[in-house]
Amino acid sequence: MNKQKIYITSGVSGSGKSTYIKNHNLDSVSTDEIVENYAKENGFNYTEAFNKIQSKKLFGAINSIFIDNIIHNIRNGKDFVIDRTSLNQFTRKSLVELIRTYGDIEIIVIYFNIPKETIIQRLKDRESKTGKGIPENVIDKQFENFTKPTLKEGFDKIIMINETTWKTNTKPLCSFCQCL
């Protein structure tokens, strides 16, 4: 029997985490999906929903749903991706510790190393298409707070995605990185 694999994304907003997951047809758990569902249910766009959640201080509830979704997928034995910025060691390590409480699971971090200029352009393009905006000062702060993932955080493997691998990789995740 193959060991369950859980991937944790790590990268600044707009670095391509969700797009990468979508392009590779991978199952995922995401706080953005929860916010997007809230937006649809209430007739908002993403930015309006995000601001409403923030003003009502509902991020604790969003995070609880997110954790419940992770646990549900672990218990189902599914391979999946945790789609989140996971900018620092503390955030990533807390996810690893949660996962490890459920047994012998392979945990792989996918680190998105994309230049700030590329990210800013992607975000401008996305906002004009979808209404999902993230202010540039938030991106600046994310870059300031970002730390590169290390194996010391408890990962079994680290995969780095940069502009070259982003543009050239069209194969499913495990085929190109030989995770299997």
Buried (B, 14 or more C-beta within 10 A) or exposed (E): EEEBBBBBBBBBBBBBBBEBBEBBEBEBBBBBBBBBEBBEEEEBBBBBBBEBBEEEEBBEEBEEBBEEBBBEBBEEEEBBBBBBBBBBBEBBBEBBEBBEEBEEBBBBBBBBBBEBEBBBEBBBEBBEEEEBBBEEEBBEEBEEEBEEBBEEBBBBBBBBBEEEBBEEBEEEBBEBBEBE
